[in-house]
Amino acid sequence: MGAATTPKNWWSISSRLVLILFAIALVIFGIYDTITDFRLEGITADFFAELAFVLISLHYIAINFYRIALHKKTIRSLQTENFKLGTDYSALKERTRLLRNNYRQEIQLQFSKWSLTASETSIGFLLLRGFAFQQIAGLLNKSERTVRTQAISIYEKSGLGSRSEFAGFFMEALFEMEDEESFFD
């Protein structure tokens, strides 16, 4: 449901305005009719019925003007909150981009320390992203056997025994804490 409609109150502001205009027209007609009846007939049961109708219509108009004001206030509040969230999201997105780029540079630096070839570096990044050998082979236009051989070369050059140790080496830096016990509490 949008900001102008809720499960409790499904009328939109524009629908309310149309009904209010209709109620105003009825009130004007009712006042005119009540005054005319009063001049012609005095105070009668019909006079009280028409007066009650006018008062109920005025009450309806007042309530709906109040509800419109509440809707507008809610809409302004939601727009402000949405703007703040959008700003917060943009800042978070930018910080995430910078952190991701910095982390990628750190991984690239470690690959250089291990003297990985350009091809091994490409495979290393794809392994870290979780791609299977067959997927990497398809992406790099290589055979799956070549990818496996280069992955083994990466593990040997890094001194790590497996794909999970390779990924764990880079993940560990993300989860290092001064007080590791607090991580498991």
Backbone as numpy.savetxt, mean C-alpha at the origin, in Angstrom:
# Nx Ny Nz CAx CAy CAz Cx Cy Cz
-13.81 -0.97 -0.58 -14.66 0.21 -0.58 -13.77 1.44 -0.58
-14.20 2.49 -1.27 -13.43 3.72 -1.33 -13.64 4.58 -0.11
-12.94 5.73 -0.12 -13.02 6.64 1.02 -14.42 7.24 1.18
-15.15 7.38 0.07 -16.47 8.02 0.15 -17.57 7.03 0.50
-17.26 5.75 0.48 -18.29 4.77 0.81 -17.78 3.85 1.89
-18.65 3.44 2.76 -18.31 2.49 3.81 -19.44 1.48 3.90
-19.21 0.34 4.52 -20.29 -0.64 4.65 -21.50 -0.08 5.39
-21.28 0.75 6.41 -22.38 1.31 7.18 -23.16 2.35 6.36
-22.46 3.14 5.61 -23.06 4.28 4.94 -22.64 4.27 3.48
-23.41 3.66 2.64 -23.00 3.41 1.27 -23.30 4.55 0.30
-23.89 5.63 0.78 -24.17 6.73 -0.12 -22.94 7.57 -0.31
-22.67 7.94 -1.56 -21.54 8.82 -1.83 -21.95 10.26 -1.53
-20.97 11.11 -1.47 -21.22 12.53 -1.17 -22.13 13.14 -2.24
-21.89 12.83 -3.50 -22.72 13.41 -4.56 -24.17 12.94 -4.45
-24.38 11.67 -4.08 -25.74 11.16 -3.89 -26.42 11.90 -2.74
-25.66 12.12 -1.68 -26.21 12.85 -0.53 -26.60 14.28 -0.93
-25.76 14.91 -1.72 -26.06 16.29 -2.13 -27.35 16.36 -2.95
-27.53 15.38 -3.83 -28.76 15.35 -4.63 -29.98 15.18 -3.72
-29.87 14.26 -2.75 -30.99 14.04 -1.82 -31.22 15.27 -0.93
-30.14 15.93 -0.56 -30.29 17.15 0.25 -31.00 18.23 -0.55
-30.62 18.39 -1.81 -31.30 19.39 -2.65 -32.79 19.06 -2.78
-33.08 17.77 -2.94 -34.47 17.35 -3.02 -35.19 17.66 -1.70
-34.53 17.38 -0.57 -35.13 17.64 0.75 -35.34 19.14 0.95
-34.39 19.96 0.47 -34.55 21.42 0.59 -35.77 21.88 -0.20
-35.93 21.31 -1.40 -37.10 21.66 -2.20 -38.39 21.26 -1.47
-38.38 20.07 -0.87 -39.55 19.64 -0.10 -39.80 20.54 1.11
-38.75 20.97 1.78 -38.91 21.86 2.93 -39.51 23.19 2.49
-38.99 23.72 1.40 -39.52 25.00 0.90 -41.00 24.85 0.56
-41.33 23.77 -0.17 -42.73 23.52 -0.50 -43.56 23.32 0.78
-43.01 22.55 1.73 -43.72 22.28 2.99 -43.96 23.54 3.79
-42.96 24.41 3.85 -43.12 25.68 4.58 -44.20 26.52 3.91
-44.12 26.61 2.59 -45.13 27.39 1.85 -46.53 26.82 2.09
-46.65 25.47 2.00 -47.94 24.83 2.19 -48.45 25.01 3.62
-47.55 24.90 4.60 -47.94 25.05 6.00 -48.44 26.46 6.27
-47.71 27.45 5.75 -48.12 28.85 5.96 -49.46 29.11 5.28
-49.60 28.59 4.06 -50.87 28.79 3.34 -52.03 28.14 4.10
-51.83 26.88 4.55 -52.89 26.20 5.31 -53.20 26.94 6.60
-52.17 27.46 7.27 -52.39 28.19 8.53 -53.22 29.44 8.29
-52.94 30.18 7.21 -53.69 31.40 6.90 -55.15 31.08 6.56
-55.34 29.96 5.82 -56.69 29.64 5.39 -57.51 28.92 6.46
-56.87 27.96 7.17 -57.63 27.11 8.07 -57.26 27.26 9.54
-56.13 27.95 9.82 -55.68 28.05 11.21 -54.94 26.79 11.62
-54.89 26.55 12.93 -54.18 25.38 13.45 -55.11 24.17 13.38
-54.68 23.21 12.56 -55.44 21.97 12.41 -54.48 20.79 12.49
-55.03 19.60 12.45 -54.20 18.40 12.46 -53.29 18.37 11.23
-53.80 18.83 10.11 -53.01 18.89 8.88 -51.83 19.84 9.06
-52.04 20.95 9.76 -50.98 21.92 10.02 -49.84 21.24 10.80
-50.19 20.48 11.85 -49.16 19.81 12.65 -48.44 18.71 11.86
-49.16 18.02 11.00 -48.55 16.98 10.17 -47.54 17.60 9.21
-47.92 18.71 8.59 -47.02 19.37 7.66 -45.82 19.98 8.39
-46.06 20.53 9.58 -44.98 21.10 10.38 -43.99 19.99 10.78
-44.51 18.84 11.18 -43.66 17.71 11.53 -42.83 17.26 10.32
-43.47 17.21 9.15 -42.77 16.85 7.92 -41.63 17.82 7.64
-41.86 19.11 7.79 -40.85 20.14 7.57 -39.69 19.96 8.56
-40.02 19.74 9.83 -38.98 19.59 10.85 -38.15 18.32 10.61
-38.80 17.24 10.24 -38.08 15.99 9.95 -37.17 16.18 8.74
-37.66 16.88 7.74 -36.84 17.15 6.55 -35.64 18.02 6.89
-35.85 19.04 7.74 -34.73 19.89 8.17 -33.70 19.07 8.96
-34.20 18.17 9.79 -33.31 17.30 10.56 -32.48 16.41 9.61
-33.14 15.85 8.61 -32.47 15.02 7.61 -31.37 15.82 6.91
-31.68 17.05 6.53 -30.70 17.91 5.85 -29.50 18.17 6.76
-29.77 18.51 8.01 -28.68 18.81 8.95 -27.78 17.59 9.16
-28.39 16.42 9.35 -27.60 15.20 9.56 -26.72 14.91 8.35
-27.26 15.08 7.17 -26.48 14.76 5.98 -25.39 15.78 5.70
-25.63 17.04 6.02 -24.54 18.02 5.92 -23.41 17.65 6.89
-23.79 17.21 8.08 -22.80 16.78 9.07 -22.03 15.56 8.55
-22.73 14.59 7.97 -22.07 13.39 7.44 -21.14 13.74 6.28
-21.54 14.67 5.44 -20.68 15.10 4.34 -19.41 15.73 4.89
-19.57 16.56 5.92 -18.40 17.18 6.54 -17.46 16.11 7.10
-18.03 15.08 7.74 -17.20 14.00 8.27 -16.48 13.24 7.15
-17.21 12.98 6.07 -16.60 12.30 4.93 -15.44 13.12 4.38
-15.65 14.40 4.21 -14.59 15.26 3.67 -13.38 15.28 4.60
-13.65 15.33 5.91 -12.56 15.33 6.88 -11.78 14.01 6.81
-12.50 12.91 6.69 -11.86 11.59 6.58 -11.04 11.51 5.30
-11.60 12.00 4.22 -10.89 11.97 2.94 -9.60 12.79 3.03
-9.67 14.00 3.60 -8.47 14.82 3.76 -7.43 14.11 4.62
-7.89 13.48 5.69 -6.98 12.76 6.58 -6.31 11.60 5.85
-7.10 10.85 5.08 -6.55 9.72 4.34 -5.58 10.20 3.24
-5.89 11.32 2.60 -5.00 11.86 1.58 -3.67 12.28 2.21
-3.73 12.90 3.38 -2.51 13.30 4.08 -1.69 12.08 4.47
-2.38 11.08 5.04 -1.70 9.85 5.44 -1.10 9.15 4.23
-1.83 9.12 3.13 -1.35 8.48 1.91 -0.10 9.19 1.40
-0.10 10.52 1.46 1.06 11.29 1.02 2.27 10.96 1.89
2.05 10.91 3.21 3.15 10.59 4.13 3.68 9.19 3.87
2.77 8.23 3.67 3.20 6.86 3.39 3.95 6.78 2.07
3.48 7.53 1.08 4.17 7.55 -0.21 5.56 8.12 -0.08
5.70 9.17 0.73 7.01 9.78 0.96 7.90 8.81 1.71
7.35 8.16 2.75 8.13 7.18 3.51 8.55 6.02 2.61
7.63 5.56 1.76 7.93 4.46 0.86 9.02 4.85 -0.12
8.95 6.07 -0.65 9.97 6.53 -1.60 11.34 6.58 -0.95
11.40 7.09 0.28 12.67 7.16 1.00 13.19 5.76 1.29
12.30 4.85 1.71 12.70 3.48 1.98 13.19 2.80 0.71
12.49 3.02 -0.38 12.87 2.43 -1.66 14.26 2.91 -2.08
14.53 4.19 -1.88 15.84 4.74 -2.24 16.93 4.18 -1.34
16.66 4.10 -0.03 17.64 3.52 0.89 17.92 2.07 0.55
16.86 1.33 0.21 17.02 -0.07 -0.17 17.86 -0.20 -1.43
17.62 0.68 -2.39 18.41 0.66 -3.63 19.88 0.91 -3.34
20.16 1.89 -2.49 21.55 2.19 -2.14 22.21 1.03 -1.41
21.48 0.45 -0.44 22.02 -0.70 0.30 22.27 -1.88 -0.63
21.34 -2.12 -1.54 21.48 -3.23 -2.49 22.71 -3.01 -3.37
22.89 -1.77 -3.84 24.06 -1.47 -4.68 25.36 -1.63 -3.89
25.36 -1.15 -2.65 26.56 -1.29 -1.81 26.86 -2.76 -1.55
25.82 -3.53 -1.26 26.01 -4.96 -0.99 26.52 -5.67 -2.25
25.97 -5.31 -3.38 26.42 -5.90 -4.64 27.91 -5.58 -4.88
28.31 -4.36 -4.57 29.71 -3.97 -4.72 30.61 -4.79 -3.77
30.13 -5.03 -2.55 30.89 -5.83 -1.60 31.03 -7.27 -2.09
29.97 -7.81 -2.67 30.04 -9.16 -3.23 31.03 -9.18 -4.38
30.94 -8.17 -5.25 31.86 -8.06 -6.39 33.31 -7.99 -5.90
33.55 -7.24 -4.84 34.89 -7.12 -4.27 35.39 -8.48 -3.77
34.50 -9.22 -3.09 34.88 -10.55 -2.60 35.16 -11.49 -3.76
34.37 -11.41 -4.82 34.61 -12.23 -6.00 35.99 -11.91 -6.59
36.34 -10.63 -6.59 37.66 -10.22 -7.10 38.77 -10.79 -6.21
38.56 -10.77 -4.91 39.56 -11.33 -3.98 39.75 -12.82 -4.24
38.70 -13.50 -4.63 38.79 -14.93 -4.93 39.28 -15.18 -6.36
39.50 -14.11 -7.11 39.97 -14.18 -8.51 39.02 -14.96 -9.41
37.72 -14.69 -9.26 36.74 -15.32 -10.14 36.80 -14.67 -11.52
36.61 -15.48 -12.54 36.55 -14.96 -13.90 35.22 -14.22 -14.08
35.09 -13.51 -15.20 33.84 -12.79 -15.49 32.67 -13.77 -15.57
32.91 -14.91 -16.20 31.85 -15.91 -16.32 31.48 -16.48 -14.96
32.48 -16.77 -14.12 32.21 -17.27 -12.78 31.47 -16.23 -11.94
31.83 -14.97 -12.13 31.16 -13.88 -11.41 29.68 -13.84 -11.76
29.38 -13.95 -13.05 27.97 -13.95 -13.48 27.22 -15.12 -12.86
27.84 -16.28 -12.90 27.21 -17.48 -12.32 27.07 -17.32 -10.81
28.10 -16.77 -10.17 28.05 -16.56 -8.72 26.87 -15.69 -8.31
26.65 -14.60 -9.03 25.51 -13.73 -8.70 24.19 -14.46 -8.90
24.09 -15.24 -9.96 22.85 -15.98 -10.21 22.64 -17.09 -9.17
23.73 -17.72 -8.72 23.62 -18.71 -7.65 23.10 -18.04 -6.37
23.62 -16.86 -6.07 23.18 -16.14 -4.87 21.72 -15.73 -4.97
21.25 -15.52 -6.17 19.83 -15.16 -6.35 18.93 -16.39 -6.33
19.52 -17.58 -6.25 18.71 -18.79 -6.08 18.35 -19.52 -7.37
18.97 -19.15 -8.47 18.67 -19.83 -9.72 19.27 -21.23 -9.73
18.58 -22.16 -10.36 19.06 -23.53 -10.53 20.06 -23.55 -11.68
20.91 -24.59 -11.72 21.92 -24.70 -12.77 21.29 -24.64 -14.16
20.18 -25.33 -14.33 19.51 -25.35 -15.62 19.03 -23.95 -16.01
18.50 -23.20 -15.06 18.06 -21.82 -15.33 19.24 -20.93 -15.71
20.33 -21.07 -14.96 21.53 -20.26 -15.24 22.04 -20.59 -16.64
22.07 -21.86 -16.97 22.53 -22.28 -18.30 21.67 -21.61 -19.38
20.36 -21.60 -19.19 19.47 -20.96 -20.17 19.70 -19.46 -20.26
19.89 -18.82 -19.12 20.11 -17.37 -19.12 21.43 -16.97 -19.77
22.47 -17.78 -19.56 23.80 -17.43 -20.07 24.17 -18.15 -21.37
23.22 -18.89 -21.92 23.45 -19.64 -23.17 24.66 -20.56 -23.03
24.69 -21.32 -21.95 25.75 -22.29 -21.71 25.10 -23.63 -21.44
25.90 -24.66 -21.47 25.36 -25.96 -21.11 25.27 -26.05 -19.59
24.40 -26.90 -19.13 24.24 -27.08 -17.69 25.54 -27.65 -17.10
26.20 -28.50 -17.85 27.46 -29.08 -17.37 28.52 -27.99 -17.17
28.59 -27.03 -18.11 29.55 -25.93 -17.98 29.25 -25.11 -16.74
27.97 -24.85 -16.50 27.58 -24.08 -15.32 27.97 -24.82 -14.05
27.74 -26.14 -14.01 28.12 -26.93 -12.84 29.63 -26.89 -12.61
30.38 -27.01 -13.69 31.84 -27.00 -13.60 32.33 -25.66 -13.07
31.75 -24.58 -13.57 32.15 -23.25 -13.10 31.70 -23.02 -11.66
30.58 -23.56 -11.26 30.13 -23.45 -9.88 31.12 -24.17 -8.96
31.57 -25.34 -9.36 32.57 -26.07 -8.56 33.85 -25.26 -8.46
34.22 -24.61 -9.56 35.42 -23.76 -9.55 35.25 -22.60 -8.57
34.05 -22.03 -8.52 33.75 -20.94 -7.58 33.92 -21.45 -6.14
33.38 -22.63 -5.85 33.46 -23.18 -4.50 34.92 -23.43 -4.12
35.70 -23.95 -5.08 37.11 -24.23 -4.80 37.89 -22.94 -4.55
37.69 -21.93 -5.41 38.41 -20.67 -5.26 38.03 -19.95 -3.97
36.79 -20.10 -3.55 36.31 -19.42 -2.33 36.64 -20.19 -1.07
37.01 -21.46 -1.24 37.28 -22.29 -0.07 36.01 -22.76 0.61
34.91 -22.66 -0.10 33.61 -23.10 0.44 33.24 -24.41 -0.22
32.60 -25.29 0.54 32.37 -26.64 0.06 31.13 -26.87 -0.76
30.19 -25.93 -0.74 28.93 -26.20 -1.43 28.20 -24.90 -1.75
27.12 -25.09 -2.47 26.29 -23.94 -2.82 25.71 -23.27 -1.57
25.27 -24.07 -0.61 24.68 -23.49 0.61 25.74 -22.75 1.43
26.97 -23.27 1.49 28.04 -22.55 2.18 28.37 -21.25 1.46
28.35 -21.30 0.13 28.61 -20.11 -0.68 27.56 -19.03 -0.39
26.29 -19.40 -0.43 25.22 -18.44 -0.12 25.30 -17.99 1.33
25.58 -18.93 2.22 25.67 -18.62 3.64 26.77 -17.62 3.95
27.89 -17.70 3.19 29.00 -16.78 3.39 28.52 -15.33 3.24
27.68 -15.08 2.25 27.20 -13.71 2.00 25.99 -13.36 2.88
25.22 -14.35 3.24 24.07 -14.09 4.11 24.50 -13.79 5.54
25.59 -14.41 5.97 26.07 -14.23 7.33 26.30 -12.75 7.64
26.84 -12.03 6.71 27.11 -10.61 6.92 25.83 -9.82 7.17
24.74 -10.26 6.56 23.47 -9.56 6.75 22.89 -9.77 8.14
23.22 -10.91 8.75 22.60 -11.25 10.02 23.55 -11.17 11.21
24.78 -10.71 10.96 25.71 -10.57 12.08 25.16 -9.56 13.07
25.30 -9.92 14.34 24.81 -9.05 15.40 25.87 -8.99 16.49
25.89 -7.88 17.21 26.82 -7.76 18.32 26.48 -8.80 19.39
25.20 -8.97 19.65 24.76 -9.93 20.67 23.89 -10.96 19.97
24.52 -12.04 19.50 23.79 -13.04 18.73 22.71 -13.74 19.53
22.85 -13.78 20.85 21.83 -14.44 21.67 20.49 -13.71 21.57
20.52 -12.39 21.42 19.27 -11.63 21.35 18.49 -11.94 20.08
19.19 -12.45 19.05 18.54 -12.79 17.78 17.56 -13.93 17.97
17.86 -14.86 18.88 17.03 -16.04 19.06 16.01 -15.89 20.18
15.98 -14.76 20.87 15.03 -14.55 21.96 13.65 -14.25 21.45
